[in-house]
Amino acid sequence: MDKLKKFGLMEKIVHELEDLKNSQQAIITKLAKIEVDNIELGDKRLEKDLPDMHQRVADNLDTIVSILEDFANQTDTFSDKNNIAALKEQDAIDKL
């Protein structure tokens, strides 16, 4: 795979991981709101299951954040090692 194409795919994955992280954060927020509302309501099923759901989503978020950090660093290293900025400039010139 050509270096620019590989870098583009790596950047795409970083953005998808960021989207996934944001989605997980939104789910945690929604679960917390339901938990707060249920304090007043007192539904036993919600009391029983929501904390476990919250913990599983939080654990997933931790994993996603770790993967994102590692992969973003890997992407930056690849960019620096392969001088992607110069390759992009040359590609733009070649397309003229």
Number of C-alpha atoms within 10 A of each C-alpha: 6 6 14 17 10 14 18 13 13 19 16 12 16 20 14 13 19 17 12 16 19 13 13 19 15 12 17 19 13 13 17 15 11 14 19 12 12 15 11 8 11 12 12 9 8 15 15 10 10 16 14 11 15 18 12 13 17 16 13 14 20 14 13 17 16 12 14 20 15 13 17 19 13 13 20 16 12 16 19 11 9 14 13 17 12 11 14 12 10 11 12 10 9 8 6 5
